[in-house]
Amino acid sequence: MPSINWNKGWGTYSWSEDGDEWKGQAVYCGQPYEAWKESVHAALILPYVSADKVVVEVAPGHGRWSEFLVAHAGRVHLVDLNETCIESCRRRFAAQEHVTYAVTDGRTLPGVEDATVDFIWSYDSFVHIEPDAIASYLREFARALRVGGRAVIHHAGRRDSMLRYSFLARLGPPGRYLFKLLSMKRDTMGATDGRRSMVSRELFARLARAAGLEVEFQVDSWGDQHQFDCKRFLDVVTCVRRAEETPSQA
């Protein structure tokens, strides 16, 4: 299963289209990639980003989603586990003085001060982050967000009741395949599970509440007719809100 060290491997990935090569979710829901990508912007980013907002993106990669954030937010802070990804974003947004950058340890938001952020975004990254690291990030979100600030995070959505059988995934290919069938409810894409972490929508919500965050919604589809989705591997997008000051900030 993906670990912080495994995720460091994205630093040597080819990034042939700077992240836009990942068209599988659009294909799965039967939509053109550009329309699917724009639907993510419209439904999950645009309501929270404007020229007066401070935004953090966790794991921007080569800036597939950052481009939209940079164009619309007042300040953008990009945080990635891989220095090569940060350097790619530095080159891509070199002319944008309102963008700052930091390399993270996979658990924290370096360079982000307490109660200064309006919106935190991450897509196609938390699906590969294990629960302990997610819990750490969520505590960081509670620290960094202003009261009323939100985070919208795309993450794995395995079947909650089956997480107790995660040991099967350590028993070689047959065990991994069996666990995939049990925890994803159906055979979504042949033998692979997209290297999804051991996380369900319910577990993510529990971790968020434990960090002092309010869960506003959890969705796996959007659009006027719910024609756009992230169901290829049964993923979920969760919006959390900092409703009040945490004890350390009171």
Backbone as JSON, one array per atom type, in Angstrom:
{
  "sequence": "MPSINWNKGWGTYSWSEDGDEWKGQAVYCGQPYEAWKESVHAALILPYVSADKVVVEVAPGHGRWSEFLVAHAGRVHLVDLNETCIESCRRRFAAQEHVTYAVTDGRTLPGVEDATVDFIWSYDSFVHIEPDAIASYLREFARALRVGGRAVIHHAGRRDSMLRYSFLARLGPPGRYLFKLLSMKRDTMGATDGRRSMVSRELFARLARAAGLEVEFQVDSWGDQHQFDCKRFLDVVTCVRRAEETPSQA",
  "N": [[0.84, -1.19, 0.0], [0.39, 2.36, -0.53], [2.93, 4.48, 0.77], [4.62, 7.2, 2.51], [7.22, 7.16, 1.52], [6.79, 5.69, -0.83], [5.2, 7.53, -2.22], [7.07, 9.45, -2.73], [8.13, 8.64, -5.03], [6.82, 9.87, -7.13], [8.35, 11.97, -7.79], [10.13, 11.16, -9.71], [8.58, 10.46, -11.79], [7.4, 10.61, -15.19], [5.63, 12.64, -16.05], [4.26, 13.32, -18.51], [2.25, 14.9, -19.63], [2.1, 16.89, -17.79], [0.38, 16.05, -15.75], [-2.12, 16.06, -16.93], [-2.33, 13.77, -18.34], [-3.72, 11.91, -16.92], [-6.5, 10.8, -17.59], [-8.35, 8.96, -16.97], [-10.56, 9.02, -15.13], [-12.4, 10.72, -16.36], [-12.89, 9.28, -18.7], [-14.06, 7.0, -17.59], [-16.53, 7.96, -16.63], [-17.66, 8.65, -18.99], [-17.21, 11.14, -20.23], [-15.83, 13.91, -22.09], [-12.39, 14.69, -21.55], [-11.58, 17.45, -21.15], [-14.04, 18.68, -20.57], [-14.73, 17.28, -18.26], [-12.62, 18.05, -16.56], [-13.05, 20.83, -16.4], [-15.48, 20.75, -15.08], [-14.74, 19.93, -12.54], [-13.31, 22.19, -11.7], [-15.46, 24.08, -11.72], [-17.39, 23.03, -9.92], [-16.05, 22.25, -7.56], [-13.92, 23.91, -6.92], [-14.19, 26.66, -7.76], [-16.35, 27.82, -6.15], [-14.99, 28.52, -3.82], [-12.79, 30.09, -4.24], [-11.32, 33.22, -4.81], [-10.24, 36.59, -5.62], [-9.58, 37.7, -3.19], [-8.79, 35.69, -1.53], [-6.73, 33.39, 0.34], [-4.97, 30.59, -0.58], [-4.1, 27.14, -0.28], [-2.5, 24.49, -1.9], [-2.17, 21.06, -1.66], [0.19, 18.79, -2.72], [0.6, 19.54, -5.6], [1.81, 18.46, -7.85], [2.71, 18.81, -11.14], [1.24, 21.05, -11.51], [-1.37, 20.83, -12.54], [-3.95, 21.43, -11.46], [-3.27, 23.68, -10.11], [-2.94, 25.79, -11.87], [-5.45, 26.94, -12.28], [-6.04, 27.82, -9.69], [-3.98, 29.69, -9.29], [-4.69, 31.58, -11.18], [-6.99, 32.71, -10.1], [-6.96, 33.15, -7.31], [-5.96, 35.24, -4.5], [-3.57, 34.8, -3.09], [-1.37, 32.05, -3.32], [-0.19, 29.03, -2.03], [1.92, 26.45, -2.67], [2.43, 23.12, -1.85], [4.41, 20.32, -1.75], [5.5, 16.9, -1.64], [7.65, 16.23, -3.16], [10.61, 17.6, -4.31], [11.25, 17.96, -7.0], [8.77, 18.29, -8.19], [7.93, 20.68, -7.03], [9.89, 22.37, -8.11], [9.22, 22.23, -10.81], [6.71, 23.5, -10.73], [7.56, 26.01, -9.89], [8.9, 26.87, -12.19], [6.79, 26.87, -14.02], [5.04, 28.8, -13.0], [6.57, 31.07, -12.8], [6.33, 33.8, -13.34], [4.44, 34.67, -11.63], [3.96, 36.46, -8.89], [2.49, 36.13, -6.61], [2.57, 33.55, -5.73], [3.8, 31.03, -3.62], [6.1, 28.49, -2.38], [6.74, 25.21, -1.03], [8.49, 22.36, 0.27], [7.16, 19.48, 1.62], [7.06, 17.21, 4.45], [5.31, 15.21, 4.09], [3.33, 15.21, 5.94], [2.8, 17.68, 7.05], [2.24, 21.29, 6.77], [4.45, 23.19, 5.74], [5.62, 26.54, 6.16], [3.14, 27.7, 6.29], [1.17, 29.79, 8.11], [-0.64, 29.93, 11.28], [-4.2, 30.01, 11.16], [-4.59, 31.48, 8.72], [-5.47, 30.81, 6.21], [-7.84, 30.49, 3.59], [-8.79, 28.49, 1.92], [-8.15, 25.11, 1.19], [-6.86, 22.77, -1.05], [-6.8, 19.6, -2.7], [-6.23, 17.16, -5.12], [-6.23, 13.92, -6.52], [-4.15, 13.01, -4.92], [-4.43, 12.5, -2.07], [-5.69, 10.11, -2.33], [-3.7, 8.29, -2.32], [-2.6, 8.39, 0.21], [-1.98, 7.27, 3.45], [-3.97, 6.5, 6.46], [-2.75, 7.53, 8.91], [-1.08, 9.61, 8.07], [-2.95, 11.19, 6.77], [-4.52, 11.95, 8.96], [-2.66, 13.56, 10.3], [-2.31, 15.62, 8.41], [-4.93, 16.67, 8.43], [-5.09, 17.74, 11.01], [-3.26, 19.75, 10.64], [-4.68, 21.25, 8.76], [-6.78, 22.19, 10.37], [-5.32, 23.84, 12.02], [-4.27, 25.73, 10.2], [-6.38, 26.88, 8.74], [-8.57, 29.69, 8.56], [-11.31, 30.65, 10.72], [-14.25, 29.42, 9.4], [-13.0, 28.8, 7.04], [-12.31, 26.44, 4.39], [-11.56, 23.07, 3.33], [-11.17, 21.1, 0.47], [-10.99, 17.88, -0.47], [-9.89, 15.17, -2.37], [-10.13, 11.75, -2.03], [-9.49, 8.27, -1.13], [-12.12, 5.78, -1.21], [-12.78, 3.29, 0.08], [-14.67, 0.38, 1.12], [-16.02, 0.74, 4.26], [-16.52, -1.18, 6.29], [-14.87, -3.23, 5.54], [-12.25, -2.55, 5.97], [-10.99, -3.66, 8.11], [-9.94, -6.0, 7.21], [-7.61, -5.47, 5.93], [-5.17, -6.7, 6.1], [-5.09, -8.66, 4.22], [-4.13, -7.53, 1.92], [-1.44, -7.68, 2.15], [-0.68, -10.17, 1.46], [0.34, -10.98, -0.96], [-0.29, -11.12, -4.59], [-2.85, -12.63, -4.93], [-4.11, -12.15, -2.44], [-4.19, -9.35, -2.4], [-5.9, -8.89, -4.55], [-8.27, -10.12, -3.67], [-8.83, -8.55, -1.4], [-9.23, -6.12, -2.66], [-11.62, -6.63, -4.11], [-13.38, -7.04, -1.96], [-13.22, -4.62, -0.5], [-13.84, -2.63, -2.29], [-16.31, -3.16, -3.24], [-17.07, -3.84, -5.82], [-15.7, -5.12, -8.89], [-13.9, -2.82, -10.12], [-11.93, -2.03, -12.01], [-10.66, -4.31, -13.39], [-7.81, -6.09, -12.28], [-6.53, -4.16, -10.82], [-6.44, -1.67, -8.19], [-5.91, 0.95, -8.32], [-3.93, 1.71, -6.58], [-5.05, 2.61, -4.22], [-5.38, 4.01, -0.93], [-5.85, 2.76, 2.49], [-8.55, 3.75, 3.21], [-11.79, 4.93, 3.92], [-14.87, 6.68, 3.09], [-16.17, 7.13, 5.48], [-14.15, 6.79, 7.4], [-12.42, 8.9, 6.73], [-14.09, 11.06, 7.39], [-14.35, 10.64, 10.15], [-11.71, 11.07, 11.0], [-11.41, 13.74, 10.28], [-13.27, 15.02, 11.97], [-12.15, 14.37, 14.43], [-9.94, 15.98, 14.31], [-11.04, 18.39, 14.76], [-12.58, 19.54, 12.81], [-15.41, 20.37, 10.77], [-17.52, 18.34, 8.86], [-18.76, 19.15, 5.8], [-19.77, 18.17, 3.32], [-19.84, 15.11, 1.4], [-19.07, 13.76, -1.65], [-19.37, 11.85, -4.71], [-20.02, 12.44, -7.22], [-20.99, 15.05, -9.51], [-22.31, 18.07, -11.08], [-25.03, 19.2, -13.23], [-26.67, 17.04, -13.83], [-25.41, 15.13, -12.41], [-23.44, 14.05, -14.0], [-20.73, 14.01, -14.06], [-17.96, 12.5, -12.4], [-16.0, 10.8, -9.82], [-15.77, 8.07, -9.7], [-14.3, 5.94, -10.62], [-12.47, 4.37, -9.11], [-14.07, 4.21, -6.95], [-13.76, 6.59, -5.5], [-13.9, 9.51, -3.32], [-14.93, 12.88, -2.72], [-14.38, 15.12, -0.21], [-15.57, 17.84, 1.67], [-14.4, 19.87, 4.21], [-14.77, 22.02, 7.04], [-13.5, 24.65, 9.0], [-15.05, 25.33, 11.77], [-14.91, 26.62, 14.19], [-12.63, 28.07, 16.6], [-9.79, 26.08, 17.34], [-8.69, 24.37, 20.35], [-5.95, 25.06, 20.72], [-5.79, 27.45, 19.48], [-7.51, 29.19, 20.62]],
  "CA": [[0.0, 0.0, 0.0], [1.23, 3.55, -0.67], [3.5, 5.11, 1.95], [5.27, 8.46, 2.17], [8.35, 6.85, 0.65], [6.25, 5.34, -2.14], [4.75, 8.76, -2.87], [8.23, 10.2, -3.21], [8.41, 8.17, -6.39], [6.27, 10.79, -8.12], [9.41, 12.9, -8.17], [10.83, 10.65, -10.89], [7.58, 10.15, -12.8], [7.7, 11.36, -16.42], [4.75, 13.81, -16.19], [4.26, 13.57, -19.96], [1.33, 16.01, -19.92], [2.01, 17.67, -16.55], [-0.77, 15.57, -14.98], [-3.31, 15.93, -17.77], [-2.38, 12.42, -18.92], [-4.63, 11.09, -16.13], [-7.84, 11.04, -18.13], [-9.16, 7.78, -16.69], [-11.84, 9.29, -14.47], [-13.3, 11.26, -17.38], [-13.27, 8.16, -19.57], [-14.94, 6.1, -16.83], [-17.89, 8.51, -16.55], [-18.14, 8.88, -20.33], [-17.17, 12.56, -20.54], [-14.55, 14.4, -22.61], [-11.52, 15.09, -20.45], [-11.62, 18.88, -20.87], [-15.31, 18.98, -19.9], [-14.65, 16.75, -16.89], [-11.71, 18.9, -15.78], [-13.73, 22.09, -16.13], [-16.53, 20.5, -14.09], [-14.08, 19.93, -11.23], [-13.1, 23.6, -11.39], [-16.72, 24.79, -11.47], [-18.14, 22.5, -8.78], [-15.29, 21.95, -6.35], [-12.91, 24.93, -6.64], [-14.67, 28.03, -7.97], [-17.13, 28.39, -5.04], [-14.17, 28.84, -2.65], [-11.58, 30.82, -4.65], [-11.5, 34.54, -5.4], [-9.04, 37.42, -5.54], [-9.29, 38.07, -1.8], [-8.59, 34.46, -0.77], [-5.44, 32.73, 0.47], [-5.22, 29.19, -0.93], [-3.02, 26.16, -0.22], [-2.71, 23.22, -2.58], [-1.29, 19.98, -1.23], [0.58, 17.89, -3.81], [0.2, 20.06, -6.91], [2.46, 17.8, -8.97], [3.24, 19.79, -12.09], [0.38, 22.23, -11.59], [-2.59, 20.61, -13.32], [-5.03, 22.2, -10.85], [-2.71, 24.94, -9.62], [-3.11, 26.83, -12.88], [-6.72, 27.61, -12.01], [-5.9, 28.51, -8.41], [-3.1, 30.83, -9.49], [-5.4, 32.57, -11.98], [-8.16, 33.28, -9.44], [-6.78, 33.44, -5.89], [-5.08, 36.35, -4.17], [-2.28, 34.21, -2.75], [-1.38, 30.59, -3.46], [0.97, 28.36, -1.47], [1.97, 25.09, -3.18], [3.17, 22.25, -0.93], [4.53, 18.99, -2.34], [6.49, 16.01, -1.04], [8.77, 16.07, -4.07], [11.25, 18.85, -4.72], [11.18, 18.1, -8.46], [7.45, 18.84, -8.52], [7.97, 22.1, -6.65], [10.7, 23.1, -9.09], [8.42, 22.33, -12.03], [5.72, 24.56, -10.52], [8.28, 27.3, -9.89], [9.12, 27.27, -13.59], [5.5, 27.1, -14.68], [4.41, 30.02, -12.49], [7.68, 31.98, -12.47], [5.93, 35.2, -13.48], [3.35, 34.95, -10.68], [4.59, 36.82, -7.62], [1.63, 35.79, -5.47], [2.66, 32.11, -5.48], [4.95, 30.58, -2.84], [6.32, 27.06, -2.53], [7.44, 24.52, 0.07], [8.57, 20.89, 0.25], [6.62, 18.96, 2.86], [7.51, 15.88, 4.9], [4.2, 14.29, 3.87], [2.42, 15.27, 7.08], [2.62, 19.04, 7.55], [2.14, 22.38, 5.81], [5.53, 24.14, 6.07], [5.48, 27.88, 5.64], [1.77, 28.17, 6.41], [0.94, 30.26, 9.48], [-1.93, 29.6, 11.9], [-5.43, 30.78, 10.9], [-4.32, 32.44, 7.65], [-5.83, 30.22, 4.92], [-9.28, 30.43, 3.31], [-9.17, 27.3, 1.16], [-7.12, 24.1, 0.95], [-7.3, 21.91, -2.15], [-5.92, 18.53, -3.16], [-6.9, 16.18, -5.96], [-5.37, 12.84, -7.01], [-3.01, 12.78, -4.04], [-4.85, 11.85, -0.83], [-6.07, 8.73, -2.64], [-2.51, 7.48, -2.07], [-2.06, 8.73, 1.52], [-2.51, 6.38, 4.46], [-4.74, 7.2, 7.48], [-1.99, 8.29, 9.91], [-0.63, 10.84, 7.44], [-4.15, 12.01, 6.56], [-4.86, 12.53, 10.26], [-1.71, 14.65, 10.54], [-2.67, 16.74, 7.53], [-6.17, 17.27, 8.88], [-4.76, 18.6, 12.15], [-2.64, 20.94, 10.06], [-5.75, 22.06, 8.17], [-7.47, 22.87, 11.47], [-4.42, 24.89, 12.48], [-3.98, 26.75, 9.2], [-7.57, 27.53, 8.23], [-9.32, 30.69, 9.31], [-12.67, 30.24, 11.04], [-15.05, 29.47, 8.18], [-12.22, 28.31, 5.91], [-12.66, 25.09, 3.98], [-10.65, 22.22, 2.56], [-11.85, 20.13, -0.39], [-9.97, 16.85, -0.63], [-10.24, 13.94, -3.09], [-9.46, 10.67, -1.3], [-9.99, 6.92, -1.37], [-13.44, 5.51, -0.63], [-13.01, 1.86, 0.25], [-15.8, -0.02, 1.96], [-15.57, 0.95, 5.63], [-16.57, -2.4, 7.1], [-13.86, -4.17, 5.08], [-10.9, -2.09, 6.27], [-10.39, -4.55, 9.12], [-9.31, -7.1, 6.5], [-6.53, -4.92, 5.11], [-4.01, -7.6, 6.13], [-5.1, -9.47, 3.0], [-3.35, -6.85, 0.88], [-0.02, -8.0, 2.35], [-0.51, -11.61, 1.22], [0.68, -11.23, -2.35], [-1.31, -10.75, -5.57], [-4.21, -13.13, -4.67], [-4.67, -11.45, -1.29], [-4.51, -7.97, -2.8], [-7.07, -8.9, -5.42], [-9.43, -10.42, -2.83], [-9.14, -7.38, -0.59], [-9.78, -5.12, -3.57], [-13.01, -6.96, -4.37], [-14.15, -6.84, -0.74], [-13.24, -3.24, -0.01], [-14.36, -1.72, -3.3], [-17.69, -3.58, -3.49], [-17.2, -4.42, -7.14], [-14.45, -5.14, -9.66], [-14.02, -1.56, -10.85], [-11.01, -1.91, -13.15], [-9.84, -5.5, -13.48], [-7.05, -6.53, -11.11], [-5.92, -3.04, -10.11], [-7.3, -0.81, -7.37], [-5.39, 2.32, -8.4], [-3.05, 1.95, -5.41], [-5.78, 3.41, -3.23], [-5.0, 3.77, 0.46], [-6.82, 2.07, 3.34], [-9.39, 4.84, 3.7], [-13.18, 4.98, 3.47], [-15.44, 8.02, 3.34], [-16.5, 7.23, 6.91], [-12.9, 6.98, 8.15], [-11.96, 10.27, 6.5], [-14.95, 11.95, 8.18], [-14.0, 10.5, 11.57], [-10.42, 11.73, 11.21], [-11.64, 15.18, 10.2], [-13.94, 15.47, 13.21], [-11.17, 14.26, 15.51], [-9.04, 17.12, 14.18], [-11.77, 19.61, 15.09], [-13.17, 20.08, 11.59], [-16.79, 20.0, 10.48], [-17.7, 17.78, 7.52], [-19.88, 19.79, 5.14], [-20.36, 17.23, 2.37], [-19.02, 14.09, 0.75], [-19.7, 13.44, -2.93], [-18.58, 11.15, -5.71], [-20.48, 12.91, -8.53], [-21.39, 16.46, -9.52], [-22.88, 18.51, -12.36], [-26.49, 19.35, -13.2], [-27.28, 15.7, -13.85], [-24.41, 14.24, -11.8], [-22.81, 13.35, -15.11], [-19.29, 13.97, -13.82], [-17.75, 11.81, -11.13], [-14.68, 10.23, -9.52], [-16.16, 6.74, -9.26], [-13.52, 4.88, -11.25], [-12.03, 3.5, -8.03], [-14.98, 4.51, -5.84], [-13.2, 7.69, -4.72], [-14.82, 10.46, -2.69], [-14.44, 14.23, -2.46], [-14.92, 15.6, 1.05], [-15.36, 19.24, 2.07], [-14.4, 20.1, 5.64], [-14.8, 23.44, 7.39], [-13.13, 25.02, 10.37], [-16.24, 26.03, 12.26], [-14.59, 27.43, 15.36], [-11.22, 27.99, 16.96], [-9.36, 24.89, 18.04], [-8.2, 24.74, 21.68], [-4.63, 25.65, 20.68], [-5.87, 28.76, 18.86], [-8.47, 30.01, 21.36]],
  "C": [[0.88, 1.25, 0.0], [1.66, 4.12, 0.68], [4.09, 6.44, 1.54], [6.44, 8.19, 1.24], [7.89, 6.45, -0.75], [5.83, 6.59, -2.9], [5.91, 9.64, -3.33], [8.62, 9.78, -4.62], [7.83, 9.06, -7.47], [7.3, 11.83, -8.54], [10.17, 12.46, -9.41], [9.85, 10.23, -11.98], [7.79, 11.06, -14.01], [6.86, 12.61, -16.6], [4.65, 14.25, -17.65], [3.34, 14.7, -20.38], [1.1, 16.86, -18.67], [0.78, 17.31, -15.72], [-2.02, 15.39, -15.8], [-3.37, 14.59, -18.5], [-3.34, 11.51, -18.16], [-6.07, 11.39, -16.52], [-8.83, 9.93, -17.75], [-10.49, 8.06, -16.04], [-12.85, 9.86, -15.44], [-13.79, 10.15, -18.29], [-14.29, 7.28, -18.87], [-16.37, 6.63, -16.76], [-18.4, 8.96, -17.93], [-18.16, 10.33, -20.76], [-15.84, 12.93, -21.18], [-13.7, 14.93, -21.47], [-11.62, 16.57, -20.13], [-12.91, 19.29, -20.18], [-15.3, 18.49, -18.47], [-13.76, 17.65, -16.02], [-12.36, 20.23, -15.44], [-14.84, 21.92, -15.11], [-15.96, 20.46, -12.68], [-13.83, 21.37, -10.79], [-14.4, 24.25, -10.92], [-17.4, 24.34, -10.18], [-17.36, 22.48, -7.48], [-14.24, 23.0, -5.98], [-13.5, 26.33, -6.67], [-15.49, 28.6, -6.81], [-16.27, 28.91, -3.88], [-12.96, 29.73, -2.97], [-11.95, 32.14, -5.29], [-10.26, 35.37, -5.09], [-8.67, 37.82, -4.12], [-8.97, 36.85, -0.93], [-7.13, 33.99, -0.78], [-5.68, 31.23, 0.33], [-3.94, 28.37, -0.76], [-3.42, 24.96, -1.07], [-1.68, 22.22, -2.09], [-1.07, 19.04, -2.41], [0.11, 18.39, -5.17], [0.8, 19.3, -8.08], [3.1, 18.82, -9.88], [2.25, 20.92, -12.38], [-0.89, 22.07, -12.39], [-3.76, 21.43, -12.78], [-4.55, 23.57, -10.39], [-2.95, 26.09, -10.59], [-4.38, 27.64, -12.63], [-6.63, 28.4, -10.71], [-5.08, 29.79, -8.57], [-3.82, 31.95, -10.24], [-6.47, 33.31, -11.18], [-7.96, 33.69, -7.99], [-5.84, 34.61, -5.67], [-3.68, 35.92, -3.82], [-2.4, 32.7, -2.82], [-0.08, 30.04, -2.89], [0.92, 26.9, -1.91], [2.92, 24.25, -2.33], [3.22, 20.85, -1.53], [5.64, 18.21, -1.65], [7.77, 15.95, -1.86], [9.32, 17.41, -4.54], [11.19, 19.05, -6.23], [9.83, 18.66, -8.89], [7.39, 20.33, -8.17], [8.77, 22.9, -7.66], [9.96, 23.24, -10.42], [7.37, 23.44, -11.9], [6.38, 25.94, -10.47], [8.52, 27.79, -11.32], [7.81, 27.65, -14.26], [4.89, 28.43, -14.27], [5.44, 31.08, -12.11], [7.27, 33.44, -12.5], [4.88, 35.61, -12.45], [3.93, 35.21, -9.29], [3.75, 36.46, -6.41], [1.63, 34.3, -5.14], [3.93, 31.82, -4.69], [4.96, 29.06, -2.8], [7.01, 26.49, -1.28], [7.43, 23.03, -0.17], [8.13, 20.38, 1.62], [7.25, 17.61, 3.22], [6.42, 14.83, 4.7], [3.19, 14.27, 4.99], [2.04, 16.7, 7.48], [2.56, 20.04, 6.4], [3.21, 23.43, 6.14], [5.28, 25.49, 5.41], [4.09, 28.46, 5.73], [1.5, 28.54, 7.87], [-0.47, 29.9, 9.96], [-3.02, 30.57, 11.43], [-5.25, 31.85, 9.82], [-4.89, 32.0, 6.3], [-7.36, 30.16, 4.79], [-9.69, 29.1, 2.68], [-7.95, 26.41, 0.96], [-7.67, 23.1, -0.06], [-6.29, 20.79, -2.38], [-6.74, 17.53, -3.94], [-5.87, 15.2, -6.52], [-4.12, 12.64, -6.18], [-3.42, 12.02, -2.78], [-5.37, 10.44, -1.09], [-4.92, 7.76, -2.38], [-1.89, 7.74, -0.69], [-2.76, 7.88, 2.58], [-3.11, 7.16, 5.65], [-3.92, 8.03, 8.47], [-1.5, 9.62, 9.34], [-1.81, 11.77, 7.15], [-4.55, 12.69, 7.87], [-3.95, 13.7, 10.59], [-2.03, 15.87, 9.68], [-3.94, 17.44, 8.01], [-5.96, 18.15, 10.11], [-4.09, 19.88, 11.68], [-3.68, 21.84, 9.41], [-6.47, 22.85, 9.26], [-6.62, 24.02, 12.02], [-4.34, 26.05, 11.49], [-5.21, 27.52, 8.73], [-8.07, 28.63, 9.16], [-10.65, 30.07, 9.72], [-13.53, 30.45, 9.8], [-14.31, 29.0, 6.95], [-12.51, 26.85, 5.63], [-11.5, 24.39, 3.28], [-11.5, 21.26, 1.75], [-10.8, 19.13, -0.85], [-10.56, 15.63, -1.33], [-9.44, 12.79, -2.45], [-10.1, 9.33, -1.63], [-11.33, 6.71, -0.67], [-13.71, 4.03, -0.52], [-14.21, 1.59, 1.17], [-15.37, -0.04, 3.43], [-15.51, -0.35, 6.43], [-15.5, -3.41, 6.72], [-12.43, -3.75, 5.42], [-10.21, -2.99, 7.29], [-9.66, -5.73, 8.47], [-8.15, -6.63, 5.62], [-5.29, -5.8, 5.1], [-3.95, -8.46, 4.87], [-4.22, -8.87, 1.91], [-1.86, -7.12, 1.01], [0.3, -9.45, 2.02], [-0.24, -11.92, -0.25], [-0.48, -10.92, -3.28], [-2.7, -11.34, -5.3], [-4.88, -12.41, -3.5], [-5.05, -10.03, -1.63], [-5.77, -7.92, -3.65], [-8.34, -9.18, -4.61], [-9.82, -9.21, -2.01], [-9.74, -6.27, -1.45], [-11.26, -5.38, -3.83], [-13.88, -6.7, -3.15], [-14.31, -5.37, -0.39], [-13.76, -2.24, -1.01], [-15.74, -2.13, -3.81], [-17.91, -4.19, -4.86], [-15.84, -4.35, -7.84], [-14.46, -3.94, -10.58], [-13.14, -1.49, -12.08], [-10.1, -3.14, -13.21], [-9.11, -5.79, -12.18], [-6.51, -5.37, -10.29], [-6.93, -2.3, -9.25], [-6.77, 0.62, -7.36], [-4.47, 2.7, -7.26], [-3.74, 2.83, -4.39], [-5.39, 3.01, -1.81], [-6.14, 3.15, 1.24], [-7.74, 3.09, 4.02], [-10.78, 4.7, 3.1], [-13.7, 6.4, 3.66], [-15.75, 8.22, 4.81], [-15.24, 7.48, 7.74], [-12.39, 8.4, 7.96], [-12.78, 11.25, 7.34], [-14.61, 11.86, 9.66], [-12.69, 11.2, 11.87], [-10.57, 13.24, 11.18], [-12.27, 15.71, 11.48], [-12.99, 15.39, 14.4], [-10.19, 15.41, 15.49], [-9.73, 18.44, 14.51], [-12.43, 20.29, 13.9], [-14.59, 19.56, 11.41], [-16.87, 19.47, 9.04], [-18.94, 18.4, 6.9], [-20.55, 18.89, 4.11], [-19.32, 16.23, 1.91], [-19.74, 13.67, -0.52], [-18.77, 12.58, -3.77], [-19.05, 11.5, -7.12], [-20.96, 14.34, -8.39], [-21.85, 16.83, -10.92], [-24.39, 18.53, -12.28], [-27.21, 18.01, -13.15], [-26.34, 14.65, -13.23], [-23.69, 13.41, -12.85], [-21.3, 13.25, -14.98], [-19.04, 13.29, -12.47], [-16.28, 11.39, -10.98], [-14.85, 8.78, -9.07], [-15.29, 5.61, -9.81], [-12.99, 3.87, -10.23], [-12.84, 3.75, -6.76], [-14.43, 5.61, -4.93], [-14.3, 8.62, -4.21], [-14.13, 11.82, -2.63], [-15.15, 14.72, -1.21], [-14.57, 17.07, 1.26], [-15.45, 19.34, 3.58], [-14.26, 21.59, 5.91], [-14.3, 23.62, 8.81], [-14.22, 25.92, 10.93], [-15.94, 26.95, 13.43], [-13.1, 27.27, 15.69], [-10.94, 26.68, 17.68], [-8.8, 25.3, 19.39], [-6.85, 25.45, 21.64], [-4.65, 27.07, 20.13], [-6.81, 29.7, 19.62], [-7.77, 31.04, 22.21]]
}
